[in-house]
Amino acid sequence: MMPPWQWLVYIVFWSLFVTIIDRHDLATWIDFLIKFLGRVTQNVLTIIPALYLIDYLRPILKRLTIMSASFYILLLFVFTSVVSAMLVSLVLINLGWQTYNPQTFSLNIIFNTVLASGFTIVFLLYFLQRYRELIALNQSFEHKLTVQNDLIKARLAPHFFFNTINTLLSLIESDPPRAAQLLQHASALYRASFSGTREISFEEEVALCEHYLAIESSRLADKLVVNWHLPDEDIMYDMVITALTLQSVIEKMLLNVVEMTTETIYIDVDVKWEDHIVIITVTVQLPSKTLMVLYDLRQQVDFYMQANRLKIYFGDSADIQSTVNTTQIETVITYPLQDVGI
């Protein structure tokens, strides 16, 4: 949506253009100025109410086809043009700045209706072209997201898949109920993984993380402790995130830290949503007795693709950054999120 001053500039120049075209009956500059001011007032009364009505009716127009929505928008502009032309003409007649003539009055209304229709058609054709460009751009983004999602699956899924299969094989004979439970967790996680990149509620993302951790805990035994620090349920209800973003971060921590040691690793997940910014901090305590090469860790905990997915959904300010030192890895996920409850 253009700012009000830009709309005003367009209205002034359009009014000047129409006044110059319709100057045949103007004898003096005073007559020209009166007609020009009348045109400005008339166009303001035509365009501004029509735009507000379109915005108010947007939920209804979104359900219609492009042709149907365009037709109703055209009718709205014509209607507001007829009403504004009649009001301005009547005011000018009452002020004595214009002589009343039924034929002239009717021709003026018809002239304004034709102009409004032509302006609206040009306006709609322009925005239809922009709409098609946006659709093409969106399809390009979707293709990019699909490629990135497939790359993430190709890198991480096989390792996790084979570990899960091996764990299931060991539990089927020794602990069938636990094997069945593990299979349910795997089913839920893989169903989400192959649903493609999409925006889901934060509660769903936490549930996917818990499915993943339940599977890995069966294999890692007491090597892993995860502490969650989440907002209240009312806040969580309105939060969203791209699917498997937090899960991917936790998965990389398990692959590159937990599996590389026999010590118990503590992971803290802290989630905050303040001033329309979501901040998710994942802190992993590094083992004290196992040698961890910090340079290699910094190379492994790169979340470039996940950050790109966030940027496409939430804007360029979204990011994922990891800091590695001798005692811990701290990964911070940030992205803007408007609170719909405000």
MIDRENLUM-850504 format. One record per residue (C-alpha): residue number from 0; residue in one letter; x, y, z. Coordinates in pm, 1 decimal, decimal comma. Each point is the difference from the previous one (the first is absolute). Layout:
<atoms>
{NUM; 'A'; {X; Y; Z}},
...
</atoms>
This chain:
<atoms>
{0; 'M'; {0,0; 0,0; 0,0}},
{1; 'M'; {134,3; 341,8; -98,7}},
{2; 'P'; {39,9; 269,5; 270,3}},
{3; 'P'; {-275,7; 269,3; 15,3}},
{4; 'W'; {224,1; 276,0; -138,7}},
{5; 'Q'; {65,8; -205,1; -313,7}},
{6; 'W'; {-372,2; -56,0; -51,9}},
{7; 'L'; {-52,4; 376,7; 41,5}},
{8; 'V'; {266,7; 79,1; -263,4}},
{9; 'Y'; {-163,9; -239,4; -246,8}},
{10; 'I'; {-342,7; 145,0; 68,5}},
{11; 'V'; {121,4; 360,3; -52,0}},
{12; 'F'; {171,7; -76,6; -330,9}},
{13; 'W'; {-289,4; -213,7; -122,5}},
{14; 'S'; {-242,7; 281,8; 88,1}},
{15; 'L'; {217,1; 252,0; -183,5}},
{16; 'F'; {11,1; -226,7; -306,0}},
{17; 'V'; {-379,5; -47,4; -7,3}},
{18; 'T'; {-62,4; 374,5; 53,5}},
{19; 'I'; {225,3; 87,7; -293,9}},
{20; 'I'; {-185,3; -249,4; -220,6}},
{21; 'D'; {-339,5; 142,5; 105,5}},
{22; 'R'; {92,9; 371,3; -24,9}},
{23; 'H'; {-223,2; 85,9; -300,4}},
{24; 'D'; {-254,8; 191,7; 211,0}},
{25; 'L'; {252,1; 182,8; 223,6}},
{26; 'A'; {30,2; 370,4; -80,6}},
{27; 'T'; {233,9; 117,8; 276,5}},
{28; 'W'; {274,6; -130,8; 224,8}},
{29; 'I'; {-241,5; 27,9; 294,5}},
{30; 'D'; {-236,8; -240,7; -175,7}},
{31; 'F'; {293,1; -232,8; -68,1}},
{32; 'L'; {111,0; 10,9; 365,9}},
{33; 'I'; {-355,5; -65,2; 125,9}},
{34; 'K'; {-39,1; -297,2; -233,0}},
{35; 'F'; {344,7; -133,3; 93,7}},
{36; 'L'; {-76,3; 16,2; 376,0}},
{37; 'G'; {-333,6; -164,9; -68,3}},
{38; 'R'; {177,0; -280,6; -187,0}},
{39; 'V'; {249,7; -50,4; 283,1}},
{40; 'T'; {-282,8; -19,7; 255,3}},
{41; 'Q'; {-199,1; -233,2; -223,1}},
{42; 'N'; {293,8; -236,8; -58,8}},
{43; 'V'; {81,6; -9,2; 371,3}},
{44; 'L'; {-365,5; -86,1; 74,0}},
{45; 'T'; {13,4; -267,5; -271,5}},
{46; 'I'; {328,5; -175,5; 70,6}},
{47; 'I'; {33,9; 8,0; 379,6}},
{48; 'P'; {-348,4; -143,5; 84,6}},
{49; 'A'; {37,1; -260,1; -279,2}},
{50; 'L'; {334,5; -117,2; 139,7}},
{51; 'Y'; {-141,3; -24,6; 352,1}},
{52; 'L'; {-299,1; -198,8; -128,7}},
{53; 'I'; {231,0; -234,8; -191,5}},
{54; 'D'; {212,6; -50,2; 311,3}},
{55; 'Y'; {-313,1; -66,0; 209,0}},
{56; 'L'; {-132,3; -250,8; -257,0}},
{57; 'R'; {340,8; -167,6; -46,8}},
{58; 'P'; {-101,4; -328,4; 175,3}},
{59; 'I'; {-291,8; -32,9; -245,1}},
{60; 'L'; {199,5; 104,4; -307,9}},
{61; 'K'; {276,7; -251,3; 80,9}},
{62; 'R'; {-249,5; -284,7; -41,5}},
{63; 'L'; {-101,0; 115,2; -350,5}},
{64; 'T'; {170,2; -59,1; -333,1}},
{65; 'I'; {224,5; 274,7; -139,2}},
{66; 'M'; {-260,2; 102,3; -259,5}},
{67; 'S'; {-284,4; 13,0; 255,5}},
{68; 'A'; {205,9; 198,0; 251,7}},
{69; 'S'; {109,8; 242,8; -274,4}},
{70; 'F'; {-361,3; 51,4; -107,7}},
{71; 'Y'; {-111,8; 83,6; 355,6}},
{72; 'I'; {294,0; 238,0; 46,6}},
{73; 'L'; {-97,1; 173,5; -325,3}},
{74; 'L'; {-358,0; 36,5; 126,1}},
{75; 'L'; {123,1; 148,1; 328,5}},
{76; 'F'; {211,6; 262,8; -175,2}},
{77; 'V'; {-282,9; 89,6; -239,8}},
{78; 'F'; {-246,1; 29,0; 288,7}},
{79; 'T'; {225,4; 225,7; 209,8}},
{80; 'S'; {79,8; 205,6; -313,4}},
{81; 'V'; {-369,2; 62,6; -75,5}},
{82; 'V'; {-75,8; 91,7; 362,8}},
{83; 'S'; {300,7; 232,5; 33,5}},
{84; 'A'; {-70,3; 170,0; -338,0}},
{85; 'M'; {-359,1; 70,3; 104,4}},
{86; 'L'; {104,4; 133,3; 343,2}},
{87; 'V'; {271,1; 231,3; -137,6}},
{88; 'S'; {-227,8; 132,4; -276,7}},
{89; 'L'; {-281,1; 71,8; 246,4}},
{90; 'V'; {239,2; 182,5; 236,1}},
{91; 'L'; {138,1; 214,1; -286,1}},
{92; 'I'; {-355,9; 82,5; -114,7}},
{93; 'N'; {-106,1; 97,1; 353,2}},
{94; 'L'; {308,9; 221,8; 37,0}},
{95; 'G'; {-87,2; 173,2; -326,9}},
{96; 'W'; {326,1; -108,9; -166,4}},
{97; 'Q'; {-179,7; -214,7; -256,3}},
{98; 'T'; {-328,6; 49,2; -188,2}},
{99; 'Y'; {-253,2; -279,1; 24,4}},
{100; 'N'; {-95,9; -154,9; -332,0}},
{101; 'P'; {-162,5; -346,5; -3,2}},
{102; 'Q'; {170,6; -99,7; -324,9}},
{103; 'T'; {343,1; 125,8; 112,1}},
{104; 'F'; {-46,6; -162,8; 341,5}},
{105; 'S'; {-83,0; -339,5; -159,5}},
{106; 'L'; {286,3; 21,6; -250,6}},
{107; 'N'; {240,4; 81,8; 283,3}},
{108; 'I'; {-109,7; -311,7; 189,8}},
{109; 'I'; {36,4; -217,0; -312,1}},
{110; 'F'; {341,4; 151,9; -77,2}},
{111; 'N'; {122,5; -73,8; 353,5}},
{112; 'T'; {-138,0; -354,2; -12,4}},
{113; 'V'; {186,6; -73,3; -324,2}},
{114; 'L'; {321,9; 149,8; 140,6}},
{115; 'A'; {-28,7; -197,0; 323,6}},
{116; 'S'; {-64,3; -322,3; -193,0}},
{117; 'G'; {301,4; 57,0; -225,3}},
{118; 'F'; {226,3; 90,8; 291,7}},
{119; 'T'; {-115,0; -306,8; 196,0}},
{120; 'I'; {55,4; -236,5; -294,4}},
{121; 'V'; {356,2; 131,3; -49,1}},
{122; 'F'; {55,2; -26,1; 377,1}},
{123; 'L'; {-124,7; -361,6; 3,9}},
{124; 'L'; {210,3; -100,4; -302,0}},
{125; 'Y'; {310,5; 140,8; 170,6}},
{126; 'F'; {-62,7; -184,9; 325,1}},
{127; 'L'; {-92,9; -319,0; -186,2}},
{128; 'Q'; {343,9; 10,0; -159,1}},
{129; 'R'; {162,4; 58,6; 340,3}},
{130; 'Y'; {-208,0; -284,9; 146,4}},
{131; 'R'; {125,0; -239,5; -270,3}},
{132; 'E'; {359,0; 107,8; 67,5}},
{133; 'L'; {-48,3; -64,5; 373,4}},
{134; 'I'; {-148,9; -343,6; -70,7}},
{135; 'A'; {299,1; -85,7; -219,8}},
{136; 'L'; {238,0; 124,5; 271,3}},
{137; 'N'; {-183,6; -200,6; 265,2}},
{138; 'Q'; {22,6; -314,2; -212,7}},
{139; 'S'; {373,4; 61,0; -36,5}},
{140; 'F'; {29,4; 30,6; 380,2}},
{141; 'E'; {-200,3; -320,5; 46,7}},
{142; 'H'; {229,4; -181,3; -240,2}},
{143; 'K'; {304,3; 132,5; 186,6}},
{144; 'L'; {-150,2; -110,1; 332,2}},
{145; 'T'; {-69,9; -347,5; -138,1}},
{146; 'V'; {358,3; -34,7; -123,0}},
{147; 'Q'; {137,1; 115,3; 336,2}},
{148; 'N'; {-232,1; -234,4; 186,3}},
{149; 'D'; {110,3; -292,1; -217,7}},
{150; 'L'; {364,9; 87,1; 68,7}},
{151; 'I'; {-64,4; -1,3; 375,3}},
{152; 'K'; {-171,2; -340,4; -27,2}},
{153; 'A'; {282,7; -139,0; -213,0}},
{154; 'R'; {262,1; 105,7; 255,9}},
{155; 'L'; {-172,8; -93,7; 323,7}},
{156; 'A'; {-276,5; -253,4; -66,4}},
{157; 'P'; {209,8; -308,9; -96,7}},
{158; 'H'; {212,2; 17,2; 316,2}},
{159; 'F'; {-306,8; 34,2; 218,8}},
{160; 'F'; {-195,6; -260,9; -198,6}},
{161; 'F'; {259,2; -276,1; 38,9}},
{162; 'N'; {50,4; 75,2; 369,8}},
{163; 'T'; {-376,4; -22,1; 55,4}},
{164; 'I'; {-26,6; -329,4; -188,8}},
{165; 'N'; {284,2; -151,1; 203,0}},
{166; 'T'; {-158,5; 115,1; 326,6}},
{167; 'L'; {-336,1; -147,6; -103,9}},
{168; 'L'; {162,1; -333,6; -88,0}},
{169; 'S'; {159,9; -21,4; 343,7}},
{170; 'L'; {-328,3; 85,2; 178,6}},
{171; 'I'; {-242,0; -219,1; -195,7}},
{172; 'E'; {103,4; -313,2; 187,2}},
{173; 'S'; {112,1; 148,7; 330,8}},
{174; 'D'; {-270,0; 264,2; 53,9}},
{175; 'P'; {-288,5; -12,6; -256,6}},
{176; 'P'; {-215,1; 274,2; 167,3}},
{177; 'R'; {292,5; 238,6; -3,4}},
{178; 'A'; {71,6; -90,6; -363,3}},
{179; 'A'; {-362,3; 79,9; -89,8}},
{180; 'Q'; {25,7; 334,8; 178,7}},
{181; 'L'; {325,7; 77,7; -178,8}},
{182; 'L'; {-163,7; -82,8; -333,2}},
{183; 'Q'; {-279,9; 248,0; 73,4}},
{184; 'H'; {255,9; 273,8; 68,1}},
{185; 'A'; {182,9; -81,3; -324,8}},
{186; 'S'; {-325,6; 1,5; -197,7}},
{187; 'A'; {-97,1; 346,3; 129,0}},
{188; 'L'; {346,0; 141,7; -71,8}},
{189; 'Y'; {30,1; -140,8; -351,3}},
{190; 'R'; {-353,1; 109,5; -86,1}},
{191; 'A'; {96,9; 358,5; 86,1}},
{192; 'S'; {333,3; -32,2; -180,5}},
{193; 'F'; {-160,4; -102,5; -329,0}},
{194; 'S'; {-281,3; 255,1; 17,5}},
{195; 'G'; {241,8; 257,9; -141,6}},
{196; 'T'; {115,7; 334,9; 130,0}},
{197; 'R'; {-290,6; 187,4; 154,1}},
{198; 'E'; {-96,8; 226,5; 285,8}},
{199; 'I'; {-135,4; -185,0; 305,3}},
{200; 'S'; {-95,0; 93,8; 354,1}},
{201; 'F'; {283,2; 8,1; 251,2}},
{202; 'E'; {-179,9; -263,1; 208,4}},
{203; 'E'; {19,6; -238,1; -298,3}},
{204; 'E'; {371,3; 70,7; -41,2}},
{205; 'V'; {62,7; -75,3; 369,3}},
{206; 'A'; {-199,0; -324,0; -39,1}},
{207; 'L'; {217,6; -99,0; -299,4}},
{208; 'C'; {312,2; 70,9; 207,6}},
{209; 'E'; {-136,2; -218,4; 279,8}},
{210; 'H'; {-72,8; -282,0; -249,0}},
{211; 'Y'; {356,8; 24,7; -125,3}},
{212; 'L'; {149,6; 11,5; 350,6}},
{213; 'A'; {-212,2; -297,3; 110,5}},
{214; 'I'; {144,3; -204,4; -286,6}},
{215; 'E'; {359,4; 107,6; 65,6}},
{216; 'S'; {-33,9; -48,8; 376,3}},
{217; 'S'; {-68,9; -370,2; -62,3}},
{218; 'R'; {342,1; -25,0; -162,4}},
{219; 'L'; {198,8; 251,0; 204,4}},
{220; 'A'; {-129,4; -118,1; 339,3}},
{221; 'D'; {117,5; 239,5; 274,6}},
{222; 'K'; {233,3; 204,7; -218,2}},
{223; 'L'; {-256,7; 270,4; -70,2}},
{224; 'V'; {-199,7; 237,4; 223,6}},
{225; 'V'; {-216,3; 269,1; -162,9}},
{226; 'N'; {-148,9; 285,1; 203,6}},
{227; 'W'; {-281,0; 202,2; -156,9}},
{228; 'H'; {-76,3; 359,2; 101,5}},
{229; 'L'; {-315,2; 85,9; -193,4}},
{230; 'P'; {-247,4; 292,1; 16,5}},
{231; 'D'; {-351,4; -40,1; 138,3}},
{232; 'E'; {-248,3; -206,2; -202,7}},
{233; 'D'; {-195,8; 315,3; -93,1}},
{234; 'I'; {314,4; 148,6; -156,4}},
{235; 'M'; {102,1; -327,7; -164,6}},
{236; 'Y'; {-346,6; -21,6; -158,3}},
{237; 'D'; {71,9; 302,3; -224,2}},
{238; 'M'; {360,1; -85,6; -87,6}},
{239; 'V'; {103,2; -150,9; -334,4}},
{240; 'I'; {327,6; -119,2; -154,2}},
{241; 'T'; {116,0; -180,7; -313,9}},
{242; 'A'; {-32,5; -375,3; 46,5}},
{243; 'L'; {304,4; -191,2; 130,4}},
{244; 'T'; {209,6; 313,7; 56,4}},
{245; 'L'; {55,9; -54,6; 373,5}},
{246; 'Q'; {7,7; -377,2; -51,0}},
{247; 'S'; {282,9; 40,1; -254,1}},
{248; 'V'; {203,0; 204,7; 247,1}},
{249; 'I'; {-43,2; -258,5; 277,2}},
{250; 'E'; {79,3; -282,8; -243,3}},
{251; 'K'; {332,4; 157,7; -97,7}},
{252; 'M'; {91,8; 39,0; 366,3}},
{253; 'L'; {-63,5; -368,2; 61,7}},
{254; 'L'; {196,7; -107,4; -306,8}},
{255; 'N'; {302,0; 219,5; 70,9}},
{256; 'V'; {13,9; 3,0; 381,0}},
{257; 'V'; {-204,6; -268,0; 175,5}},
{258; 'E'; {107,9; -286,0; -229,0}},
{259; 'M'; {366,2; 101,3; 34,3}},
{260; 'T'; {24,9; -59,0; 373,7}},
{261; 'T'; {-98,2; -238,5; 276,5}},
{262; 'E'; {-76,8; 283,4; 241,3}},
{263; 'T'; {-347,7; 132,5; 72,1}},
{264; 'I'; {-76,3; 305,6; -211,2}},
{265; 'Y'; {-243,8; 266,5; 118,0}},
{266; 'I'; {-199,6; 196,9; -255,8}},
{267; 'D'; {-203,4; 304,1; 104,4}},
{268; 'V'; {-267,0; 138,1; -233,0}},
{269; 'D'; {-120,5; 347,1; 99,3}},
{270; 'V'; {-283,8; 161,7; -198,3}},
{271; 'K'; {-104,3; 365,6; 30,8}},
{272; 'W'; {-240,4; 216,7; -199,3}},
{273; 'E'; {39,4; 367,6; 80,0}},
{274; 'D'; {-62,6; 319,3; -201,3}},
{275; 'H'; {-111,0; -205,1; -303,0}},
{276; 'I'; {332,3; -189,9; -10,2}},
{277; 'V'; {33,8; -373,1; 70,4}},
{278; 'I'; {332,5; -96,0; 156,6}},
{279; 'I'; {78,1; -371,7; 38,1}},
{280; 'T'; {328,4; -76,0; 174,3}},
{281; 'V'; {134,8; -357,3; -11,8}},
{282; 'T'; {294,4; -42,7; 236,8}},
{283; 'V'; {203,4; -322,5; -4,5}},
{284; 'Q'; {255,8; -64,7; 273,0}},
{285; 'L'; {314,4; -154,9; -149,3}},
{286; 'P'; {156,0; -303,8; 171,9}},
{287; 'S'; {286,2; 75,0; 235,0}},
{288; 'K'; {191,2; -328,1; -42,9}},
{289; 'T'; {-39,9; -53,7; -373,1}},
{290; 'L'; {214,0; 187,7; -249,3}},
{291; 'M'; {-216,2; 208,3; -231,7}},
{292; 'V'; {167,5; 180,8; -287,9}},
{293; 'L'; {-158,6; 345,0; 6,7}},
{294; 'Y'; {87,9; 78,5; -361,1}},
{295; 'D'; {-182,7; -311,9; -120,5}},
{296; 'L'; {-297,6; 79,1; 221,2}},
{297; 'R'; {-29,6; 348,9; -147,0}},
{298; 'Q'; {-5,7; -152,7; -348,1}},
{299; 'Q'; {-263,2; -258,0; 94,4}},
{300; 'V'; {-246,1; 228,9; 177,4}},
{301; 'D'; {-72,2; 209,7; -307,6}},
{302; 'F'; {-371,2; 64,1; -54,3}},
{303; 'Y'; {13,3; 187,9; -329,2}},
{304; 'M'; {-286,6; -188,1; -166,9}},
{305; 'Q'; {-225,4; 11,7; 307,2}},
{306; 'A'; {65,2; 374,7; 30,8}},
{307; 'N'; {-93,5; 49,4; -366,6}},
{308; 'R'; {-329,5; -179,5; 56,0}},
{309; 'L'; {-73,3; 231,4; 292,5}},
{310; 'K'; {86,4; 308,9; -207,0}},
{311; 'I'; {-240,1; -99,1; -278,0}},
{312; 'Y'; {-288,8; -31,3; 246,2}},
{313; 'F'; {84,8; 273,6; 252,3}},
{314; 'G'; {222,6; 251,0; -183,8}},
{315; 'D'; {368,3; 84,1; -18,8}},
{316; 'S'; {28,3; 74,2; 372,9}},
{317; 'A'; {-53,0; -371,3; 78,6}},
{318; 'D'; {323,6; -185,5; 70,6}},
{319; 'I'; {169,0; -295,2; 172,4}},
{320; 'Q'; {341,6; 59,8; 156,0}},
{321; 'S'; {222,7; -236,8; 198,5}},
{322; 'T'; {280,0; 91,0; 238,9}},
{323; 'V'; {250,5; -268,2; 103,1}},
{324; 'N'; {241,7; 29,6; 291,9}},
{325; 'T'; {184,5; -244,2; 224,0}},
{326; 'T'; {-299,0; -69,5; 225,6}},
{327; 'Q'; {-312,8; 22,6; -213,2}},
{328; 'I'; {-171,0; 53,2; -333,3}},
{329; 'E'; {-266,0; 268,5; -2,2}},
{330; 'T'; {-232,8; 15,1; -299,1}},
{331; 'V'; {-245,9; 288,5; -24,4}},
{332; 'I'; {-300,2; -9,6; -234,3}},
{333; 'T'; {-161,9; 343,3; -48,7}},
{334; 'Y'; {-285,7; 110,5; -224,4}},
{335; 'P'; {-268,6; 269,7; 5,5}},
{336; 'L'; {-351,5; -112,5; 87,8}},
{337; 'Q'; {-294,9; 233,4; 37,7}},
{338; 'D'; {-227,3; -79,2; 292,9}},
{339; 'V'; {-345,0; -47,4; -157,9}},
{340; 'G'; {-160,0; 40,7; 342,6}},
{341; 'I'; {102,7; 368,1; 20,3}},
</atoms>
